[in-house]
Structure formats: C-alpha cells, structure tokens
C-alpha cells in the first residue's frame, strides 16, 4: 500500500499508539488491582498518552494547513 499524504502517516501513528496506549492502561489497571508492581506500566502508559496527544495536535495543525492551502487555491482560480 502506498501512502502519499503525510496525514495518512499521522493516522497510522494514531492507531498504533492508541491501540498500545489502551493495552498498557489495561495492564496497569490489572497490575494495580492484583498488587503487582505497576509503576513501570504506568510510566509507559503515560508516555503513550502524551505521544497520542501530540499526534492529535499534529494532525489538527496539518488539517488546518491543508484547508488553508485549498482555500488559497480556490481564491486564486
């Protein structure tokens, strides 16, 4: 599969990070409930959540820039 738009790379990253973010939050909750050491899992979960938020912000900026370029192109023609 060929990806030409940069937005698609961000979407794939969001899916990947989102999936593992949810998985690690569940692992953290299970460790917390069973009394096992949960700090490393919680730190990984926090990192994945932060990366997910950063990817969401990047996607929004990218979408806004693409809309502005399309509006500029529409005005020029």
Buried (B, 14 or more C-beta within 10 A) or exposed (E): EEEEEEBEBBBEBBEBBBEBBBEBBEBBBEBBEEEEEBEEBBEBBBEBBEBBEEBBEBBEEBEEEEEEEEEEEEEEE
